[in-house]
Amino acid sequence: MSVMPINPRPMLQNLVNEDVVVRLKWGQTEYKGRLVSVDSYMNIQLTNTEEYIDQKMTAALGQVLIRYSSTLPFTA
């Protein structure tokens, strides 16, 4: 039985203009905002972004760019 790898990029492209939650690989940090774009390296641009640490809002950041390799799978 072989396993076919799945490319996450089309899924990310389908989430553009949706509200998403992006979790970082370390700590309890997550970012909630609207997905603006995803580049060819799957880096993520969010707008109206809020930072949460340990489920408490710590900052309203506005526009952010997050390196995809720093994230865990995220939700819309």
All heavy atoms as a GROMACS GRO file, in nm:
protein
  608
    1MET      N    1   0.085  -0.117   0.000
    1MET     CA    2   0.000   0.000   0.000
    1MET      C    3   0.089   0.124   0.000
    1MET      O    4   0.173   0.141   0.087
    1MET     CB    5  -0.088  -0.003   0.124
    1MET     CG    6  -0.184   0.109   0.132
    1MET     SD    7  -0.296   0.074   0.269
    1MET     CE    8  -0.339   0.237   0.312
    2SER      N    9   0.072   0.210  -0.097
    2SER     CA   10   0.153   0.332  -0.104
    2SER      C   11   0.071   0.452  -0.058
    2SER      O   12  -0.051   0.456  -0.073
    2SER     CB   13   0.206   0.354  -0.245
    2SER     OG   14   0.098   0.380  -0.332
    3VAL      N   15   0.142   0.548  -0.004
    3VAL     CA   16   0.079   0.670   0.044
    3VAL      C   17   0.115   0.783  -0.052
    3VAL      O   18   0.231   0.804  -0.083
    3VAL     CB   19   0.126   0.705   0.187
    3VAL    CG1   20   0.067   0.837   0.232
    3VAL    CG2   21   0.088   0.593   0.282
    4MET      N   22   0.014   0.853  -0.099
    4MET     CA   23   0.036   0.963  -0.192
    4MET      C   24   0.048   1.092  -0.112
    4MET      O   25  -0.042   1.127  -0.035
    4MET     CB   26  -0.081   0.972  -0.288
    4MET     CG   27  -0.060   1.071  -0.396
    4MET     SD   28   0.072   1.012  -0.502
    4MET     CE   29   0.004   1.043  -0.657
    5PRO      N   30   0.161   1.165  -0.124
    5PRO     CA   31   0.175   1.291  -0.051
    5PRO      C   32   0.074   1.395  -0.102
    5PRO      O   33   0.039   1.396  -0.219
    5PRO     CB   34   0.318   1.335  -0.079
    5PRO     CG   35   0.362   1.257  -0.196
    5PRO     CD   36   0.276   1.135  -0.206
    6ILE      N   37   0.029   1.479  -0.011
    6ILE     CA   38  -0.067   1.583  -0.045
    6ILE      C   39   0.001   1.719  -0.038
    6ILE      O   40   0.069   1.751   0.059
    6ILE     CB   41  -0.187   1.580   0.053
    6ILE    CG1   42  -0.260   1.448   0.040
    6ILE    CG2   43  -0.282   1.695   0.025
    6ILE    CD1   44  -0.368   1.428   0.142
    7ASN      N   45  -0.017   1.798  -0.143
    7ASN     CA   46   0.039   1.932  -0.148
    7ASN      C   47  -0.057   2.027  -0.073
    7ASN      O   48  -0.172   2.044  -0.115
    7ASN     CB   49   0.054   1.976  -0.293
    7ASN     CG   50   0.115   2.113  -0.307
    7ASN    OD1   51   0.136   2.184  -0.210
    7ASN    ND2   52   0.143   2.151  -0.430
    8PRO      N   53  -0.013   2.091   0.037
    8PRO     CA   54  -0.102   2.179   0.113
    8PRO      C   55  -0.126   2.314   0.046
    8PRO      O   56  -0.216   2.388   0.086
    8PRO     CB   57  -0.030   2.197   0.246
    8PRO     CG   58   0.113   2.177   0.215
    8PRO     CD   59   0.117   2.076   0.103
    9ARG      N   60  -0.049   2.348  -0.056
    9ARG     CA   61  -0.060   2.482  -0.115
    9ARG      C   62  -0.198   2.510  -0.174
    9ARG      O   63  -0.254   2.618  -0.149
    9ARG     CB   64   0.049   2.502  -0.221
    9ARG     CG   65   0.056   2.645  -0.265
    9ARG     CD   66   0.187   2.674  -0.333
    9ARG     NE   67   0.191   2.814  -0.367
    9ARG     CZ   68   0.205   2.860  -0.490
    9ARG    NH1   69   0.221   2.777  -0.589
    9ARG    NH2   70   0.207   2.988  -0.512
   10PRO      N   71  -0.261   2.418  -0.250
   10PRO     CA   72  -0.396   2.448  -0.300
   10PRO      C   73  -0.497   2.473  -0.187
   10PRO      O   74  -0.584   2.560  -0.197
   10PRO     CB   75  -0.433   2.324  -0.381
   10PRO     CG   76  -0.303   2.263  -0.421
   10PRO     CD   77  -0.210   2.294  -0.306
   11MET      N   78  -0.484   2.398  -0.077
   11MET     CA   79  -0.573   2.420   0.037
   11MET      C   80  -0.552   2.560   0.094
   11MET      O   81  -0.649   2.631   0.124
   11MET     CB   82  -0.546   2.314   0.145
   11MET     CG   83  -0.639   2.320   0.265
   11MET     SD   84  -0.593   2.427   0.404
   11MET     CE   85  -0.436   2.367   0.454
   12LEU      N   86  -0.427   2.603   0.105
   12LEU     CA   87  -0.399   2.738   0.156
   12LEU      C   88  -0.454   2.844   0.062
   12LEU      O   89  -0.512   2.943   0.106
   12LEU     CB   90  -0.249   2.757   0.175
   12LEU     CG   91  -0.183   2.677   0.286
   12LEU    CD1   92  -0.032   2.697   0.283
   12LEU    CD2   93  -0.239   2.716   0.420
   13GLN      N   94  -0.439   2.823  -0.069
   13GLN     CA   95  -0.491   2.919  -0.167
   13GLN      C   96  -0.643   2.932  -0.154
   13GLN      O   97  -0.698   3.040  -0.171
   13GLN     CB   98  -0.454   2.878  -0.310
   13GLN     CG   99  -0.306   2.889  -0.340
   13GLN     CD  100  -0.257   3.033  -0.347
   13GLN    OE1  101  -0.332   3.128  -0.348
   13GLN    NE2  102  -0.126   3.048  -0.350
   14ASN      N  103  -0.711   2.822  -0.124
   14ASN     CA  104  -0.857   2.824  -0.108
   14ASN      C  105  -0.900   2.900   0.016
   14ASN      O  106  -1.017   2.939   0.028
   14ASN     CB  107  -0.914   2.683  -0.105
   14ASN     CG  108  -0.910   2.617  -0.240
   14ASN    OD1  109  -0.910   2.684  -0.343
   14ASN    ND2  110  -0.905   2.485  -0.241
   15LEU      N  111  -0.809   2.921   0.111
   15LEU     CA  112  -0.842   2.992   0.234
   15LEU      C  113  -0.818   3.143   0.227
   15LEU      O  114  -0.846   3.214   0.323
   15LEU     CB  115  -0.762   2.935   0.351
   15LEU     CG  116  -0.799   2.793   0.393
   15LEU    CD1  117  -0.705   2.744   0.502
   15LEU    CD2  118  -0.944   2.787   0.439
   16VAL      N  119  -0.766   3.193   0.113
   16VAL     CA  120  -0.744   3.337   0.098
   16VAL      C  121  -0.877   3.410   0.118
   16VAL      O  122  -0.981   3.366   0.071
   16VAL     CB  123  -0.682   3.370  -0.040
   16VAL    CG1  124  -0.681   3.519  -0.066
   16VAL    CG2  125  -0.540   3.314  -0.046
   17ASN      N  126  -0.873   3.519   0.194
   17ASN     CA  127  -0.989   3.601   0.233
   17ASN      C  128  -1.075   3.535   0.340
   17ASN      O  129  -1.186   3.579   0.366
   17ASN     CB  130  -1.075   3.641   0.113
   17ASN     CG  131  -1.001   3.736   0.022
   17ASN    OD1  132  -0.929   3.824   0.067
   17ASN    ND2  133  -1.017   3.717  -0.107
   18GLU      N  134  -1.023   3.431   0.403
   18GLU     CA  135  -1.092   3.366   0.516
   18GLU      C  136  -1.018   3.398   0.645
   18GLU      O  137  -0.898   3.424   0.644
   18GLU     CB  138  -1.096   3.213   0.497
   18GLU     CG  139  -1.170   3.166   0.374
   18GLU     CD  140  -1.320   3.183   0.385
   18GLU    OE1  141  -1.372   3.180   0.498
   18GLU    OE2  142  -1.384   3.200   0.280
   19ASP      N  143  -1.089   3.395   0.757
   19ASP     CA  144  -1.026   3.409   0.888
   19ASP      C  145  -0.962   3.276   0.925
   19ASP      O  146  -1.024   3.171   0.910
   19ASP     CB  147  -1.128   3.450   0.993
   19ASP     CG  148  -1.177   3.593   0.973
   19ASP    OD1  149  -1.101   3.676   0.920
   19ASP    OD2  150  -1.292   3.621   1.010
   20VAL      N  151  -0.836   3.282   0.969
   20VAL     CA  152  -0.762   3.162   1.004
   20VAL      C  153  -0.693   3.179   1.139
   20VAL      O  154  -0.675   3.291   1.188
   20VAL     CB  155  -0.656   3.126   0.896
   20VAL    CG1  156  -0.721   3.094   0.764
   20VAL    CG2  157  -0.553   3.236   0.881
   21VAL      N  158  -0.655   3.067   1.197
   21VAL     CA  159  -0.575   3.064   1.320
   21VAL      C  160  -0.446   2.991   1.287
   21VAL      O  161  -0.449   2.876   1.242
   21VAL     CB  162  -0.649   2.992   1.434
   21VAL    CG1  163  -0.561   2.985   1.558
   21VAL    CG2  164  -0.781   3.059   1.464
   22VAL      N  165  -0.332   3.058   1.306
   22VAL     CA  166  -0.201   3.001   1.276
   22VAL      C  167  -0.127   2.980   1.407
   22VAL      O  168  -0.108   3.074   1.484
   22VAL     CB  169  -0.119   3.095   1.184
   22VAL    CG1  170   0.017   3.035   1.155
   22VAL    CG2  171  -0.194   3.124   1.055
   23ARG      N  172  -0.087   2.855   1.434
   23ARG     CA  173  -0.013   2.824   1.556
   23ARG      C  174   0.134   2.804   1.523
   23ARG      O  175   0.168   2.738   1.425
   23ARG     CB  176  -0.069   2.696   1.619
   23ARG     CG  177  -0.206   2.715   1.677
   23ARG     CD  178  -0.263   2.586   1.734
   23ARG     NE  179  -0.400   2.606   1.775
   23ARG     CZ  180  -0.505   2.598   1.693
   23ARG    NH1  181  -0.487   2.570   1.567
   23ARG    NH2  182  -0.626   2.618   1.739
   24LEU      N  183   0.220   2.857   1.609
   24LEU     CA  184   0.363   2.838   1.591
   24LEU      C  185   0.405   2.704   1.650
   24LEU      O  186   0.338   2.650   1.738
   24LEU     CB  187   0.442   2.951   1.657
   24LEU     CG  188   0.415   3.091   1.602
   24LEU    CD1  189   0.509   3.191   1.667
   24LEU    CD2  190   0.430   3.096   1.450
   25LYS      N  191   0.519   2.653   1.604
   25LYS     CA  192   0.568   2.522   1.648
   25LYS      C  193   0.611   2.522   1.794
   25LYS      O  194   0.613   2.418   1.858
   25LYS     CB  195   0.687   2.478   1.562
   25LYS     CG  196   0.648   2.436   1.425
   25LYS     CD  197   0.772   2.391   1.349
   25LYS     CE  198   0.737   2.344   1.211
   25LYS     NZ  199   0.856   2.307   1.134
   26TRP      N  200   0.649   2.636   1.846
   26TRP     CA  201   0.699   2.640   1.983
   26TRP      C  202   0.604   2.724   2.069
   26TRP      O  203   0.536   2.813   2.022
   26TRP     CB  204   0.840   2.699   1.987
   26TRP     CG  205   0.848   2.830   1.917
   26TRP    CD1  206   0.825   2.953   1.970
   26TRP    CD2  207   0.877   2.851   1.779
   26TRP    NE1  208   0.838   3.050   1.875
   26TRP    CE2  209   0.870   2.991   1.756
   26TRP    CE3  210   0.908   2.768   1.672
   26TRP    CZ2  211   0.894   3.047   1.631
   26TRP    CZ3  212   0.932   2.825   1.550
   26TRP    CH2  213   0.925   2.962   1.530
   27GLY      N  214   0.601   2.692   2.196
   27GLY     CA  215   0.519   2.768   2.290
   27GLY      C  216   0.371   2.756   2.262
   27GLY      O  217   0.325   2.666   2.194
   28GLN      N  218   0.297   2.848   2.317
   28GLN     CA  219   0.152   2.851   2.303
   28GLN      C  220   0.109   2.974   2.225
   28GLN      O  221   0.006   3.034   2.253
   28GLN     CB  222   0.088   2.851   2.443
   28GLN     CG  223   0.113   2.726   2.522
   28GLN     CD  224   0.051   2.604   2.457
   28GLN    OE1  225  -0.061   2.609   2.409
   28GLN    NE2  226   0.125   2.496   2.452
   29THR      N  227   0.188   3.014   2.126
   29THR     CA  228   0.161   3.135   2.048
   29THR      C  229   0.079   3.102   1.925
   29THR      O  230   0.109   3.007   1.852
   29THR     CB  231   0.292   3.202   2.005
   29THR    OG1  232   0.371   3.227   2.121
   29THR    CG2  233   0.265   3.332   1.933
   30GLU      N  234  -0.026   3.182   1.904
   30GLU     CA  235  -0.104   3.168   1.782
   30GLU      C  236  -0.147   3.305   1.733
   30GLU      O  237  -0.152   3.401   1.809
   30GLU     CB  238  -0.225   3.076   1.802
   30GLU     CG  239  -0.324   3.120   1.903
   30GLU     CD  240  -0.434   3.018   1.927
   30GLU    OE1  241  -0.414   2.898   1.901
   30GLU    OE2  242  -0.542   3.059   1.972
   31TYR      N  243  -0.174   3.312   1.604
   31TYR     CA  244  -0.215   3.436   1.539
   31TYR      C  245  -0.349   3.415   1.472
   31TYR      O  246  -0.366   3.316   1.400
   31TYR     CB  247  -0.110   3.481   1.438
   31TYR     CG  248   0.022   3.512   1.503
   31TYR    CD1  249   0.122   3.417   1.511
   31TYR    CD2  250   0.044   3.636   1.561
   31TYR    CE1  251   0.241   3.444   1.574
   31TYR    CE2  252   0.164   3.665   1.625
   31TYR     CZ  253   0.261   3.568   1.631
   31TYR     OH  254   0.378   3.596   1.695
   32LYS      N  255  -0.441   3.508   1.497
   32LYS     CA  256  -0.572   3.502   1.434
   32LYS      C  257  -0.587   3.623   1.344
   32LYS      O  258  -0.561   3.736   1.385
   32LYS     CB  259  -0.682   3.505   1.540
   32LYS     CG  260  -0.680   3.384   1.631
   32LYS     CD  261  -0.788   3.389   1.736
   32LYS     CE  262  -0.778   3.268   1.828
   32LYS     NZ  263  -0.881   3.270   1.933
   33GLY      N  264  -0.623   3.598   1.219
   33GLY     CA  265  -0.639   3.707   1.124
   33GLY      C  266  -0.695   3.658   0.993
   33GLY      O  267  -0.723   3.539   0.976
   34ARG      N  268  -0.710   3.750   0.899
   34ARG     CA  269  -0.761   3.716   0.766
   34ARG      C  270  -0.643   3.687   0.674
   34ARG      O  271  -0.551   3.766   0.663
   34ARG     CB  272  -0.844   3.831   0.710
   34ARG     CG  273  -0.906   3.795   0.575
   34ARG     CD  274  -1.022   3.883   0.543
   34ARG     NE  275  -1.128   3.872   0.642
   34ARG     CZ  276  -1.242   3.808   0.622
   34ARG    NH1  277  -1.267   3.749   0.508
   34ARG    NH2  278  -1.333   3.804   0.717
   35LEU      N  279  -0.649   3.571   0.607
   35LEU     CA  280  -0.543   3.531   0.516
   35LEU      C  281  -0.550   3.617   0.390
   35LEU      O  282  -0.651   3.619   0.320
   35LEU     CB  283  -0.557   3.383   0.480
   35LEU     CG  284  -0.451   3.323   0.390
   35LEU    CD1  285  -0.313   3.331   0.454
   35LEU    CD2  286  -0.484   3.179   0.356
   36VAL      N  287  -0.442   3.690   0.364
   36VAL     CA  288  -0.434   3.779   0.248
   36VAL      C  289  -0.371   3.708   0.130
   36VAL      O  290  -0.421   3.714   0.017
   36VAL     CB  291  -0.354   3.907   0.282
   36VAL    CG1  292  -0.334   3.994   0.158
   36VAL    CG2  293  -0.421   3.985   0.392
   37SER      N  294  -0.259   3.638   0.154
   37SER     CA  295  -0.191   3.571   0.044
   37SER      C  296  -0.097   3.463   0.097
   37SER      O  297  -0.062   3.461   0.215
   37SER     CB  298  -0.112   3.671  -0.040
   37SER     OG  299  -0.005   3.725   0.035
   38VAL      N  300  -0.059   3.376   0.004
   38VAL     CA  301   0.038   3.270   0.029
   38VAL      C  302   0.135   3.272  -0.088
   38VAL      O  303   0.092   3.272  -0.204
   38VAL     CB  304  -0.032   3.132   0.036
   38VAL    CG1  305   0.069   3.022   0.059
   38VAL    CG2  306  -0.139   3.131   0.143
   39ASP      N  307   0.267   3.278  -0.060
   39ASP     CA  308   0.363   3.283  -0.170
   39ASP      C  309   0.408   3.143  -0.212
   39ASP      O  310   0.357   3.042  -0.161
   39ASP     CB  311   0.482   3.374  -0.136
   39ASP     CG  312   0.572   3.319  -0.027
   39ASP    OD1  313   0.559   3.202   0.012
   39ASP    OD2  314   0.657   3.396   0.022
   40SER      N  315   0.502   3.135  -0.304
   40SER     CA  316   0.546   3.006  -0.358
   40SER      C  317   0.616   2.920  -0.252
   40SER      O  318   0.626   2.799  -0.269
   40SER     CB  319   0.637   3.026  -0.478
   40SER     OG  320   0.751   3.100  -0.441
   41TYR      N  321   0.664   2.982  -0.144
   41TYR     CA  322   0.724   2.907  -0.033
   41TYR      C  323   0.623   2.878   0.076
   41TYR      O  324   0.656   2.827   0.182
   41TYR     CB  325   0.842   2.985   0.027
   41TYR     CG  326   0.955   3.003  -0.071
   41TYR    CD1  327   0.970   3.123  -0.139
   41TYR    CD2  328   1.044   2.900  -0.096
   41TYR    CE1  329   1.074   3.140  -0.230
   41TYR    CE2  330   1.148   2.915  -0.186
   41TYR     CZ  331   1.162   3.036  -0.254
   41TYR     OH  332   1.263   3.052  -0.345
   42MET      N  333   0.498   2.912   0.052
   42MET     CA  334   0.386   2.895   0.144
   42MET      C  335   0.399   2.982   0.269
   42MET      O  336   0.344   2.949   0.373
   42MET     CB  337   0.364   2.748   0.178
   42MET     CG  338   0.321   2.668   0.057
   42MET     SD  339   0.260   2.504   0.090
   42MET     CE  340   0.392   2.428   0.178
   43ASN      N  341   0.474   3.093   0.260
   43ASN     CA  342   0.472   3.191   0.367
   43ASN      C  343   0.335   3.255   0.368
   43ASN      O  344   0.269   3.267   0.265
   43ASN     CB  345   0.582   3.295   0.346
   43ASN     CG  346   0.719   3.232   0.355
   43ASN    OD1  347   0.746   3.154   0.444
   43ASN    ND2  348   0.804   3.266   0.260
   44ILE      N  349   0.290   3.298   0.484
   44ILE     CA  350   0.151   3.337   0.505
   44ILE      C  351   0.144   3.485   0.540
   44ILE      O  352   0.210   3.530   0.634
   44ILE     CB  353   0.092   3.253   0.621
   44ILE    CG1  354   0.103   3.104   0.586
   44ILE    CG2  355  -0.050   3.294   0.651
   44ILE    CD1  356   0.096   3.015   0.706
   45GLN      N  357   0.062   3.560   0.468
   45GLN     CA  358   0.038   3.701   0.499
   45GLN      C  359  -0.101   3.714   0.558
   45GLN      O  360  -0.199   3.670   0.496
   45GLN     CB  361   0.051   3.787   0.374
   45GLN     CG  362   0.028   3.934   0.402
   45GLN     CD  363   0.031   4.019   0.275
   45GLN    OE1  364   0.038   3.968   0.164
   45GLN    NE2  365   0.025   4.149   0.294
   46LEU      N  366  -0.108   3.773   0.676
   46LEU     CA  367  -0.237   3.796   0.744
   46LEU      C  368  -0.259   3.944   0.763
   46LEU      O  369  -0.165   4.022   0.776
   46LEU     CB  370  -0.237   3.729   0.882
   46LEU     CG  371  -0.218   3.579   0.891
   46LEU    CD1  372  -0.215   3.536   1.038
   46LEU    CD2  373  -0.325   3.505   0.816
   47THR      N  374  -0.386   3.983   0.770
   47THR     CA  375  -0.422   4.120   0.804
   47THR      C  376  -0.519   4.115   0.922
   47THR      O  377  -0.577   4.011   0.952
   47THR     CB  378  -0.483   4.194   0.683
   47THR    OG1  379  -0.494   4.331   0.714
   47THR    CG2  380  -0.619   4.138   0.645
   48ASN      N  381  -0.534   4.229   0.990
   48ASN     CA  382  -0.618   4.237   1.111
   48ASN      C  383  -0.578   4.127   1.211
   48ASN      O  384  -0.662   4.062   1.271
   48ASN     CB  385  -0.766   4.224   1.077
   48ASN     CG  386  -0.813   4.335   0.986
   48ASN    OD1  387  -0.763   4.447   0.993
   48ASN    ND2  388  -0.906   4.304   0.899
   49THR      N  389  -0.449   4.110   1.227
   49THR     CA  390  -0.395   4.000   1.306
   49THR      C  391  -0.389   4.034   1.454
   49THR      O  392  -0.350   4.143   1.493
   49THR     CB  393  -0.254   3.964   1.256
   49THR    OG1  394  -0.258   3.945   1.116
   49THR    CG2  395  -0.202   3.839   1.323
   50GLU      N  396  -0.429   3.935   1.534
   50GLU     CA  397  -0.417   3.944   1.680
   50GLU      C  398  -0.328   3.831   1.727
   50GLU      O  399  -0.338   3.718   1.678
   50GLU     CB  400  -0.554   3.932   1.745
   50GLU     CG  401  -0.648   4.044   1.709
   50GLU     CD  402  -0.789   4.021   1.760
   50GLU    OE1  403  -0.828   3.904   1.784
   50GLU    OE2  404  -0.860   4.121   1.778
   51GLU      N  405  -0.238   3.861   1.822
   51GLU     CA  406  -0.148   3.761   1.878
   51GLU      C  407  -0.206   3.710   2.009
   51GLU      O  408  -0.247   3.791   2.094
   51GLU     CB  409  -0.010   3.820   1.902
   51GLU     CG  410   0.087   3.721   1.962
   51GLU     CD  411   0.220   3.786   1.993
   51GLU    OE1  412   0.222   3.882   2.073
   51GLU    OE2  413   0.320   3.742   1.937
   52TYR      N  414  -0.206   3.579   2.026
   52TYR     CA  415  -0.253   3.516   2.149
   52TYR      C  416  -0.142   3.428   2.205
   52TYR      O  417  -0.081   3.351   2.131
   52TYR     CB  418  -0.377   3.428   2.122
   52TYR     CG  419  -0.500   3.508   2.090
   52TYR    CD1  420  -0.521   3.562   1.964
   52TYR    CD2  421  -0.596   3.530   2.188
   52TYR    CE1  422  -0.634   3.635   1.935
   52TYR    CE2  423  -0.710   3.604   2.160
   52TYR     CZ  424  -0.728   3.655   2.034
   52TYR     OH  425  -0.841   3.729   2.006
   53ILE      N  426  -0.116   3.443   2.334
   53ILE     CA  427  -0.021   3.358   2.403
   53ILE      C  428  -0.095   3.298   2.521
   53ILE      O  429  -0.156   3.371   2.600
   53ILE     CB  430   0.105   3.435   2.448
   53ILE    CG1  431   0.177   3.492   2.327
   53ILE    CG2  432   0.197   3.344   2.529
   53ILE    CD1  433   0.297   3.579   2.358
   54ASP      N  434  -0.090   3.165   2.532
   54ASP     CA  435  -0.165   3.094   2.636
   54ASP      C  436  -0.313   3.135   2.634
   54ASP      O  437  -0.373   3.158   2.739
   54ASP     CB  438  -0.104   3.117   2.774
   54ASP     CG  439   0.034   3.057   2.787
   54ASP    OD1  440   0.057   2.949   2.728
   54ASP    OD2  441   0.119   3.118   2.855
   55GLN      N  442  -0.368   3.148   2.514
   55GLN     CA  443  -0.510   3.178   2.490
   55GLN      C  444  -0.553   3.316   2.540
   55GLN      O  445  -0.672   3.343   2.554
   55GLN     CB  446  -0.599   3.069   2.550
   55GLN     CG  447  -0.572   2.933   2.489
   55GLN     CD  448  -0.659   2.826   2.546
   55GLN    OE1  449  -0.721   2.841   2.650
   55GLN    NE2  450  -0.664   2.714   2.477
   56LYS      N  451  -0.457   3.405   2.566
   56LYS     CA  452  -0.488   3.543   2.602
   56LYS      C  453  -0.435   3.636   2.495
   56LYS      O  454  -0.320   3.624   2.453
   56LYS     CB  455  -0.426   3.580   2.736
   56LYS     CG  456  -0.488   3.507   2.855
   56LYS     CD  457  -0.448   3.571   2.985
   56LYS     CE  458  -0.321   3.506   3.035
   56LYS     NZ  459  -0.282   3.550   3.168
   57MET      N  460  -0.519   3.730   2.449
   57MET     CA  461  -0.474   3.824   2.348
   57MET      C  462  -0.368   3.915   2.407
   57MET      O  463  -0.388   3.976   2.511
   57MET     CB  464  -0.591   3.908   2.296
   57MET     CG  465  -0.551   3.995   2.180
   57MET     SD  466  -0.690   4.084   2.114
   57MET     CE  467  -0.614   4.243   2.089
   58THR      N  468  -0.252   3.920   2.340
   58THR     CA  469  -0.141   4.001   2.390
   58THR      C  470  -0.114   4.123   2.304
   58THR      O  471  -0.052   4.217   2.350
   58THR     CB  472  -0.012   3.917   2.400
   58THR    OG1  473   0.017   3.862   2.272
   58THR    CG2  474  -0.029   3.806   2.502
   59ALA      N  475  -0.160   4.120   2.175
   59ALA     CA  476  -0.132   4.235   2.088
   59ALA      C  477  -0.222   4.232   1.965
   59ALA      O  478  -0.258   4.125   1.916
   59ALA     CB  479   0.013   4.234   2.043
   60ALA      N  480  -0.257   4.351   1.918
   60ALA     CA  481  -0.322   4.368   1.788
   60ALA      C  482  -0.213   4.413   1.692
   60ALA      O  483  -0.160   4.523   1.704
   60ALA     CB  484  -0.434   4.470   1.797
   61LEU      N  485  -0.176   4.327   1.599
   61LEU     CA  486  -0.058   4.351   1.516
   61LEU      C  487  -0.088   4.409   1.379
   61LEU      O  488   0.000   4.466   1.316
   61LEU     CB  489   0.021   4.221   1.499
   61LEU     CG  490   0.068   4.155   1.628
   61LEU    CD1  491   0.131   4.021   1.598
   61LEU    CD2  492   0.164   4.245   1.703
   62GLY      N  493  -0.207   4.390   1.329
   62GLY     CA  494  -0.239   4.437   1.195
   62GLY      C  495  -0.186   4.343   1.090
   62GLY      O  496  -0.218   4.225   1.087
   63GLN      N  497  -0.098   4.391   1.001
   63GLN     CA  498  -0.042   4.315   0.889
   63GLN      C  499   0.082   4.237   0.933
   63GLN      O  500   0.174   4.296   0.989
   63GLN     CB  501  -0.004   4.413   0.778
   63GLN     CG  502   0.019   4.353   0.644
   63GLN     CD  503  -0.110   4.335   0.567
   63GLN    OE1  504  -0.138   4.223   0.530
   63GLN    NE2  505  -0.187   4.438   0.546
   64VAL      N  506   0.084   4.104   0.910
   64VAL     CA  507   0.201   4.024   0.946
   64VAL      C  508   0.233   3.924   0.834
   64VAL      O  509   0.147   3.888   0.754
   64VAL     CB  510   0.183   3.947   1.079
   64VAL    CG1  511   0.161   4.040   1.195
   64VAL    CG2  512   0.072   3.846   1.069
   65LEU      N  513   0.359   3.882   0.831
   65LEU     CA  514   0.405   3.777   0.741
   65LEU      C  515   0.467   3.669   0.828
   65LEU      O  516   0.555   3.696   0.910
   65LEU     CB  517   0.510   3.832   0.643
   65LEU     CG  518   0.564   3.733   0.542
   65LEU    CD1  519   0.455   3.685   0.448
   65LEU    CD2  520   0.678   3.796   0.463
   66ILE      N  521   0.420   3.546   0.813
   66ILE     CA  522   0.467   3.434   0.895
   66ILE      C  523   0.531   3.331   0.804
   66ILE      O  524   0.471   3.289   0.704
   66ILE     CB  525   0.350   3.371   0.973
   66ILE    CG1  526   0.284   3.476   1.063
   66ILE    CG2  527   0.400   3.252   1.055
   66ILE    CD1  528   0.156   3.429   1.128
   67ARG      N  529   0.650   3.291   0.839
   67ARG     CA  530   0.720   3.188   0.763
   67ARG      C  531   0.651   3.054   0.785
   67ARG      O  532   0.633   3.009   0.898
   67ARG     CB  533   0.865   3.182   0.809
   67ARG     CG  534   0.950   3.094   0.726
   67ARG     CD  535   1.092   3.106   0.771
   67ARG     NE  536   1.174   3.018   0.690
   67ARG     CZ  537   1.303   3.025   0.685
   67ARG    NH1  538   1.368   3.114   0.756
   67ARG    NH2  539   1.370   2.941   0.610
   68TYR      N  540   0.612   2.988   0.677
   68TYR     CA  541   0.534   2.865   0.687
   68TYR      C  542   0.605   2.756   0.766
   68TYR      O  543   0.542   2.682   0.841
   68TYR     CB  544   0.497   2.813   0.547
   68TYR     CG  545   0.409   2.691   0.549
   68TYR    CD1  546   0.273   2.703   0.579
   68TYR    CD2  547   0.461   2.565   0.523
   68TYR    CE1  548   0.191   2.593   0.581
   68TYR    CE2  549   0.380   2.454   0.525
   68TYR     CZ  550   0.245   2.468   0.554
   68TYR     OH  551   0.165   2.356   0.556
   69SER      N  552   0.736   2.748   0.754
   69SER     CA  553   0.811   2.643   0.824
   69SER      C  554   0.807   2.660   0.975
   69SER      O  555   0.844   2.568   1.047
   69SER     CB  556   0.957   2.640   0.775
   69SER     OG  557   1.021   2.762   0.807
   70SER      N  558   0.757   2.774   1.024
   70SER     CA  559   0.746   2.798   1.169
   70SER      C  560   0.611   2.759   1.226
   70SER      O  561   0.586   2.775   1.344
   70SER     CB  562   0.769   2.947   1.198
   70SER     OG  563   0.895   2.987   1.156
   71THR      N  564   0.520   2.708   1.140
   71THR     CA  565   0.383   2.686   1.183
   71THR      C  566   0.348   2.538   1.195
   71THR      O  567   0.410   2.452   1.134
   71THR     CB  568   0.283   2.750   1.084
   71THR    OG1  569   0.288   2.680   0.961
   71THR    CG2  570   0.312   2.897   1.064
   72LEU      N  571   0.244   2.514   1.274
   72LEU     CA  572   0.178   2.385   1.278
   72LEU      C  573   0.062   2.392   1.182
   72LEU      O  574   0.025   2.503   1.136
   72LEU     CB  575   0.126   2.359   1.421
   72LEU     CG  576   0.231   2.342   1.529
   72LEU    CD1  577   0.166   2.340   1.666
   72LEU    CD2  578   0.311   2.215   1.506
   73PRO      N  579  -0.003   2.279   1.150
   73PRO     CA  580  -0.123   2.287   1.066
   73PRO      C  581  -0.224   2.384   1.130
   73PRO      O  582  -0.236   2.390   1.251
   73PRO     CB  583  -0.176   2.145   1.068
   73PRO     CG  584  -0.056   2.061   1.095
   73PRO     CD  585   0.031   2.144   1.186
   74PHE      N  586  -0.294   2.461   1.047
   74PHE     CA  587  -0.384   2.559   1.105
   74PHE      C  588  -0.525   2.547   1.050
   74PHE      O  589  -0.550   2.471   0.957
   74PHE     CB  590  -0.330   2.702   1.089
   74PHE     CG  591  -0.310   2.749   0.949
   74PHE    CD1  592  -0.408   2.823   0.885
   74PHE    CD2  593  -0.193   2.723   0.883
   74PHE    CE1  594  -0.389   2.868   0.757
   74PHE    CE2  595  -0.172   2.768   0.755
   74PHE     CZ  596  -0.271   2.841   0.691
   75THR      N  597  -0.617   2.619   1.113
   75THR     CA  598  -0.758   2.606   1.083
   75THR      C  599  -0.816   2.735   1.030
   75THR      O  600  -0.761   2.841   1.052
   75THR     CB  601  -0.836   2.565   1.210
   75THR    OG1  602  -0.817   2.667   1.308
   75THR    CG2  603  -0.790   2.432   1.264
   76ALA      N  604  -0.928   2.720   0.962
   76ALA     CA  605  -1.001   2.836   0.913
   76ALA      C  606  -1.121   2.860   1.001
   76ALA      O  607  -1.166   2.775   1.072
   76ALA     CB  608  -1.046   2.813   0.770
   0.00000   0.00000   0.00000
